[in-house]
Amino acid sequence: MNSPAEIANNYLTIGTGKAKIPPVKMFMLAILAGMYIAIAGVGASVAAVTIENASLAKLVSGCIFPAGLAMVILAGSELFTGDCLMIIPCMSKKITVWEMLRSWMIVYAGNFVGGVLVSAMVVYGHTFSLFNNKMAESAVAIAAGKTALSFSDALIRGIMCNILVCVAVWMGFAAKDAAGKILAIFLPIMVFVICGYEHSVANMYYIPSGLFAMNEYGIAADGLNWGTFLIRNEIPVTLGNIIGGLFVGLMYWGIYLKKAADKGRN
């Protein structure tokens, strides 16, 4: 396996390559990543929806949801939360701040399209009719719960989430084969799901699916609308995800790459 120092050096090339992807191709890869995370969310919900014990339901969801990041990494796509690690080549002057931000914006938009697309397909394809509409009821309840969070709660849960997601991505780079990568990313992602942390891209599926289900299945939920989705959840969670990702990236850059970057400037 690759050592942490080797991962840091390898990511200089990986992150630099991400910034050089043509915008249209980057957007398409981001749509795929949004869809992969959303599909994992569907599977996690289906597996857990009829389990009455809340802790067990969380555990089951946590065991299914890592499939999303496995698809992102192995099938090849661009995920906003993982791409927060692009701060590493940015700090080493391999890419500019603008190149990093441009990549983030394109990938974020593509992830949003992919997440909303899957949410619409599962609602209007009536996957949510499973278990006598319990899937639909669960989707609305999950979305309502996420939009009921305070700004500070959503922000902090977003920070914690992307610390774990970026650590999972980092650990995935340690492995040199597909099986190793899947095993490496599994536990950090399982932990973030079990703990109820907030992932901006996953919420691009979870909350729109609840919004669509409200209309399709006639389920009421006070305070759940597109405005509360964006203001009460997506914005603070995204900010938290950025902070968490920058924390991980800057820490590893400082530990393994800062001295080399400083020498290069002298």
VEXDREN-2710 file (C-alpha; in Angstrom, 1 decimal):
% VEXDREN-2710
k/r/px/py/pz
1/MET/0.0/0.0/0.0
2/ASN/1.0/3.6/-0.4
3/SER/2.2/5.5/2.7
4/PRO/0.5/8.7/3.8
5/ALA/3.6/10.6/2.5
6/GLU/3.2/8.8/-0.9
7/ILE/-0.5/9.6/-1.0
8/ALA/0.3/13.3/-0.4
9/ASN/2.8/13.4/-3.3
10/ASN/0.5/11.4/-5.5
11/TYR/-2.4/13.7/-4.9
12/LEU/-0.4/16.6/-6.2
13/THR/-0.6/14.9/-9.6
14/ILE/-4.2/13.7/-9.1
15/GLY/-5.5/17.1/-7.9
16/THR/-3.7/19.0/-10.7
17/GLY/-5.2/16.6/-13.2
18/LYS/-8.7/17.3/-11.9
19/ALA/-8.2/21.0/-12.4
20/LYS/-7.2/20.5/-16.0
21/ILE/-10.3/18.4/-17.0
22/PRO/-12.3/20.3/-19.7
23/PRO/-15.5/21.9/-18.2
24/VAL/-18.0/19.9/-20.1
25/LYS/-16.3/16.6/-19.3
26/MET/-16.0/17.7/-15.7
27/PHE/-19.7/18.5/-15.5
28/MET/-20.6/15.1/-17.0
29/LEU/-18.4/13.3/-14.5
30/ALA/-20.0/15.3/-11.7
31/ILE/-23.5/14.3/-12.8
32/LEU/-22.5/10.7/-12.6
33/ALA/-21.1/11.2/-9.1
34/GLY/-24.3/12.9/-7.9
35/MET/-26.2/9.9/-9.3
36/TYR/-24.0/7.3/-7.7
37/ILE/-24.3/9.0/-4.2
38/ALA/-28.1/9.3/-4.7
39/ILE/-28.5/5.7/-5.8
40/ALA/-26.6/4.6/-2.7
41/GLY/-29.0/6.8/-0.7
42/VAL/-31.9/4.9/-2.2
43/GLY/-30.4/1.6/-1.4
44/ALA/-29.6/2.6/2.2
45/SER/-33.2/3.9/2.7
46/VAL/-34.8/0.8/1.3
47/ALA/-32.7/-1.5/3.5
48/ALA/-33.5/0.4/6.7
49/VAL/-37.0/1.7/6.2
50/THR/-38.9/-1.1/7.9
51/ILE/-36.5/-1.6/10.8
52/GLU/-38.1/-0.1/13.9
53/ASN/-35.0/0.0/16.1
54/ALA/-33.4/3.3/15.2
55/SER/-29.9/2.3/16.0
56/LEU/-30.1/-0.9/13.9
57/ALA/-31.6/1.1/11.1
58/LYS/-28.7/3.5/11.2
59/LEU/-26.2/0.6/11.2
60/VAL/-27.9/-1.0/8.2
61/SER/-27.9/2.3/6.3
62/GLY/-24.3/2.8/7.1
63/CYS/-23.4/-0.5/5.7
64/ILE/-25.1/0.2/2.4
65/PHE/-24.3/3.9/1.8
66/PRO/-20.5/3.4/1.2
67/ALA/-21.4/1.9/-2.1
68/GLY/-21.8/5.5/-3.4
69/LEU/-18.2/6.5/-2.8
70/ALA/-17.0/3.1/-4.1
71/MET/-18.8/3.8/-7.4
72/VAL/-17.4/7.4/-7.5
73/ILE/-13.8/6.2/-7.0
74/LEU/-13.8/3.0/-9.0
75/ALA/-16.1/3.9/-11.9
76/GLY/-14.5/7.4/-12.2
77/SER/-16.5/10.6/-11.5
78/GLU/-16.1/13.9/-9.7
79/LEU/-17.5/14.5/-6.2
80/PHE/-17.5/17.9/-4.7
81/THR/-16.8/16.8/-1.1
82/GLY/-13.8/14.7/-2.1
83/ASP/-12.5/17.5/-4.4
84/CYS/-12.1/19.8/-1.4
85/LEU/-8.7/18.0/-1.2
86/MET/-7.7/20.1/-4.2
87/ILE/-6.4/22.6/-1.7
88/ILE/-3.3/20.4/-1.6
89/PRO/-2.1/21.1/-5.1
90/CYS/-3.3/24.7/-4.7
91/MET/-1.2/25.3/-1.6
92/SER/1.8/23.7/-3.5
93/LYS/1.2/26.2/-6.4
94/LYS/0.4/23.4/-8.9
95/ILE/-3.0/25.0/-9.6
96/THR/-4.4/28.4/-8.9
97/VAL/-7.1/29.3/-6.4
98/TRP/-9.3/30.2/-9.4
99/GLU/-8.8/26.8/-11.0
100/MET/-9.7/25.1/-7.7
101/LEU/-12.8/27.2/-7.2
102/ARG/-13.9/26.8/-10.9
103/SER/-13.6/23.0/-10.5
104/TRP/-15.6/23.1/-7.3
105/MET/-18.4/25.2/-8.9
106/ILE/-18.7/23.0/-12.0
107/VAL/-18.6/19.8/-9.9
108/TYR/-21.1/21.1/-7.4
109/ALA/-23.5/22.0/-10.1
110/GLY/-23.2/18.6/-11.8
111/ASN/-23.6/16.8/-8.5
112/PHE/-26.8/18.7/-8.0
113/VAL/-28.2/17.7/-11.4
114/GLY/-27.3/14.1/-10.7
115/GLY/-28.9/14.0/-7.3
116/VAL/-32.1/15.7/-8.3
117/LEU/-32.4/13.5/-11.4
118/VAL/-32.3/10.3/-9.3
119/SER/-34.7/11.8/-6.8
120/ALA/-37.2/12.5/-9.5
121/MET/-36.8/9.1/-11.1
122/VAL/-37.3/7.1/-7.8
123/VAL/-40.3/9.2/-6.9
124/TYR/-42.1/9.3/-10.2
125/GLY/-41.0/5.7/-11.0
126/HIS/-42.8/4.9/-7.7
127/THR/-39.9/3.2/-6.0
128/PHE/-41.3/5.0/-2.9
129/SER/-44.4/2.9/-3.1
130/LEU/-42.5/0.1/-1.5
131/PHE/-43.8/-1.3/1.8
132/ASN/-47.2/0.4/1.5
133/ASN/-45.7/3.8/0.8
134/LYS/-43.4/3.7/3.9
135/MET/-40.6/4.7/1.6
136/ALA/-42.4/7.8/0.7
137/GLU/-43.2/8.6/4.3
138/SER/-39.6/8.0/5.3
139/ALA/-38.3/10.2/2.6
140/VAL/-40.5/13.1/3.6
141/ALA/-39.6/12.6/7.3
142/ILE/-35.9/12.6/6.5
143/ALA/-36.1/15.7/4.4
144/ALA/-38.2/17.5/7.0
145/GLY/-35.7/16.6/9.7
146/LYS/-32.7/17.9/7.7
147/THR/-34.4/21.2/7.0
148/ALA/-35.3/21.6/10.7
149/LEU/-31.6/21.7/11.8
150/SER/-30.3/25.0/13.1
151/PHE/-27.6/26.7/11.0
152/SER/-24.9/25.9/13.5
153/ASP/-25.9/22.2/13.8
154/ALA/-26.0/21.8/10.0
155/LEU/-22.6/23.6/9.7
156/ILE/-20.9/21.5/12.3
157/ARG/-22.4/18.2/11.1
158/GLY/-21.2/19.2/7.6
159/ILE/-17.6/19.7/9.0
160/MET/-17.6/16.4/10.7
161/CYS/-19.0/14.6/7.6
162/ASN/-16.4/15.9/5.2
163/ILE/-13.5/15.2/7.6
164/LEU/-14.6/11.6/7.4
165/VAL/-15.3/11.6/3.6
166/CYS/-11.9/13.1/2.8
167/VAL/-10.2/10.7/5.2
168/ALA/-12.0/7.9/3.3
169/VAL/-10.8/9.2/0.0
170/TRP/-7.3/9.6/1.4
171/MET/-7.4/6.0/2.7
172/GLY/-8.7/4.8/-0.7
173/PHE/-5.5/6.2/-2.3
174/ALA/-3.5/4.1/0.1
175/ALA/-4.8/0.9/-1.6
176/LYS/-3.4/-0.3/-5.0
177/ASP/-6.3/-2.6/-6.0
178/ALA/-10.1/-2.3/-6.2
179/ALA/-10.8/-4.5/-3.2
180/GLY/-8.4/-2.6/-1.0
181/LYS/-10.0/0.7/-2.0
182/ILE/-13.5/-0.5/-1.2
183/LEU/-12.4/-1.8/2.2
184/ALA/-10.5/1.4/3.0
185/ILE/-13.4/3.8/2.3
186/PHE/-16.1/1.6/4.0
187/LEU/-15.5/2.4/7.7
188/PRO/-15.2/6.2/7.6
189/ILE/-18.3/6.5/5.4
190/MET/-20.3/4.1/7.6
191/VAL/-19.3/6.1/10.7
192/PHE/-20.6/9.4/9.2
193/VAL/-23.9/7.8/8.3
194/ILE/-24.4/6.2/11.7
195/CYS/-23.5/9.5/13.4
196/GLY/-26.0/11.5/11.3
197/TYR/-23.5/13.9/9.8
198/GLU/-24.5/16.0/6.8
199/HIS/-23.3/15.5/3.3
200/SER/-24.2/18.3/0.8
201/VAL/-24.2/15.9/-2.2
202/ALA/-26.3/13.2/-0.5
203/ASN/-28.7/15.9/0.5
204/MET/-29.1/16.9/-3.1
205/TYR/-31.0/13.5/-3.3
206/TYR/-32.5/13.2/0.2
207/ILE/-34.3/16.5/0.4
208/PRO/-35.5/16.8/-3.2
209/SER/-36.8/13.3/-3.0
210/GLY/-38.8/14.3/0.1
211/LEU/-40.1/17.4/-1.7
212/PHE/-41.2/15.4/-4.8
213/ALA/-42.8/12.7/-2.5
214/MET/-44.8/15.3/-0.7
215/ASN/-46.6/16.2/-4.0
216/GLU/-46.8/12.7/-5.5
217/TYR/-48.0/10.9/-2.4
218/GLY/-49.9/13.8/-0.7
219/ILE/-47.8/13.7/2.5
220/ALA/-47.8/17.0/4.5
221/ALA/-44.6/18.3/6.2
222/ASP/-44.6/21.8/7.8
223/GLY/-41.7/24.0/6.7
224/LEU/-40.4/21.7/4.0
225/ASN/-39.9/23.5/0.7
226/TRP/-37.2/24.4/-1.8
227/GLY/-36.3/27.5/0.1
228/THR/-35.8/25.8/3.4
229/PHE/-33.8/23.1/1.6
230/LEU/-31.3/25.6/0.4
231/ILE/-31.2/28.1/3.3
232/ARG/-31.5/25.8/6.3
233/ASN/-29.6/22.8/5.0
234/GLU/-27.7/23.0/1.7
235/ILE/-25.9/26.3/2.3
236/PRO/-24.7/25.6/5.9
237/VAL/-23.9/22.0/5.1
238/THR/-21.9/22.9/2.0
239/LEU/-19.9/25.5/4.0
240/GLY/-19.3/22.9/6.7
241/ASN/-18.2/20.3/4.1
242/ILE/-15.7/22.9/2.7
243/ILE/-14.3/23.6/6.1
244/GLY/-13.9/19.9/6.9
245/GLY/-12.3/19.1/3.6
246/LEU/-9.9/22.1/3.8
247/PHE/-9.0/21.0/7.4
248/VAL/-8.0/17.5/6.2
249/GLY/-6.2/18.8/3.1
250/LEU/-4.3/21.5/4.9
251/MET/-3.2/19.2/7.7
252/TYR/-1.8/16.7/5.3
253/TRP/-0.2/19.4/3.1
254/GLY/1.4/20.9/6.2
255/ILE/2.7/17.5/7.4
256/TYR/4.1/16.1/4.2
257/LEU/4.4/18.8/1.6
258/LYS/4.9/22.3/3.1
259/LYS/8.7/22.0/3.4
260/ALA/9.1/20.9/-0.2
261/ALA/6.8/23.8/-1.3
262/ASP/8.8/26.2/0.7
263/LYS/12.1/25.0/-0.8
264/GLY/10.7/25.3/-4.3
265/ARG/9.9/29.0/-3.7
266/ASN/13.4/29.8/-2.4
END
